[in-house]
Amino acid sequence: MGFIHVVDRGECLSSIAQLHGFLDWRTLYQDPHNDALRALRPNPNLLVRGDKVYIPDKEPRVEEAATGARTVFQATAAPTRLRLVYEGSLPNDYELRVGGRSFTGTVAPGGLIDHPIPPEATEAELVLRPRGAPELEDRWSLLLGELEPIETIGGVQARLDNLGFACPVSGVLDAETEAALAAYQRFRGLSRGDGALDDATRADLRVFHDG
């Protein structure tokens, strides 16, 4: 029989699958026992502390091989990827440090940075170096798996803060959050502009932040 894993802070389906010895997070996410989880969290990378994930028993896999012959079996894990979009001026060279490894490259047209990362990674550092002006190097510390779904107050606050609308991620809809919402609504030309957290603002914030 399987068991329930209670999601802790910073976890996502990829890290939970790796923790319990599964090569593909979809094995967990698509299990019928997790129907309610899929309905609640349509994005498997955005879980909230306290969510419950059913962990099924591992099923043995049978493969055929010729007797007396040397056969090599290779297990392939579904990659976990970190995708970022940089909104600044281009071109920029970058260095991404995560899981004890370092990746370098050039920010793609449109600002996309896309790399496979270890599924258990919880932190990363991004260094941007404008080409021809290394003295303008910029650094960001990234907390992986910390972004909550847009349906939560904390998820709204984190997206506003990521976009430059100063907003503490407290999980409480307070005056500072309403001020940040009002600034965002004015910036995006949303009709109300009064700082109310309505469905239209959530939907626009999801598209503008998450892409």
Buried (B, 14 or more C-beta within 10 A) or exposed (E): EEEEBEBEEBBBBBBBBBEBEBEBBBBBBEBEBBEEBEEBBEEBBBBBEEBBBBBBEEEEEEEEEEEEEEEEEEEEEBEBEBEBBBEEEEEBBBBBBBBEEEBEEEBEEEBEBEBEBBBBBBBBEBBBBBEEEEEEEEEEEBEBBBBBBBBEBBBBBBBBBEBEBEBBBEBEBEEBBBBBBBBBBEEBEBEEBEBEBEEEBBEBBBEEBEE
